[in-house]
Amino acid sequence: MTELQNAQGARLWVERTGERRYVGHNSRGARVEIGDIRYEEAFTPGELAKIALAGCSGLSADAALSRRLGDDVAVTIEVGGLSDPEENLYPELVENLVVDLSSLDAEARARLVAVVQRAIDASCTVGRTFKAGATVELTVTGER
C-alpha cells in the first residue's frame, strides 16, 4: 500500500471492524468510530464531514475570537444540511457560530464578525475544499 499523507505529514486510514462499521485513525494515535445510523456511538460519514467543517471554522476563527473576547471564550458551532436522496449529496451545508458578543458595542461586533468571516474564508481548508468541489481519486489494490 502506498502511504498517503496530508499536508501536515499525518497518515490517515480507516479499518473495517464489522458490518458497515469502521474505525478511522491518524498516525498521531487518534481514533474515531464510523458507522451507519444503527451505531449510536459512531459518526456517519456525513456527520463527520459536517463536524470537520464546523471544527475547521472554529479553529480558523479561534485566534480572532479569543484575542477580542478572552482565552476562555465559549464558542459552539452548530452545523447542518439535508441530503438530496436523488443525488446522494449535501447540496448545502449551514453553520451557526454561537458566541456571546454582549460585551461589545455594535461597531465592535460588526468588526469582529467581519474578521471571523474573513479568517474562516481564508483559512478553513475544509470549507474551501467543499466550495471548490475537490476531485477524488480512488485506487483499488490487493496489496497492503
TAHU-V437765 format. One record per helix or strand of 2 or more residues. SS is the DSSP state (alpha for helix, beta for strand). FROM is the first residue (numbers start at 1). LEN is the number of residues. If there is no record, write none. Layout:
ss->{SS SS}
from->{FROM FROM}
len->{LEN LEN}
//
This chain:
ss->{beta beta beta alpha beta beta beta beta alpha alpha}
from->{11 21 31 45 75 83 89 94 106 125}
len->{8 6 5 25 6 2 2 6 18 8}
//
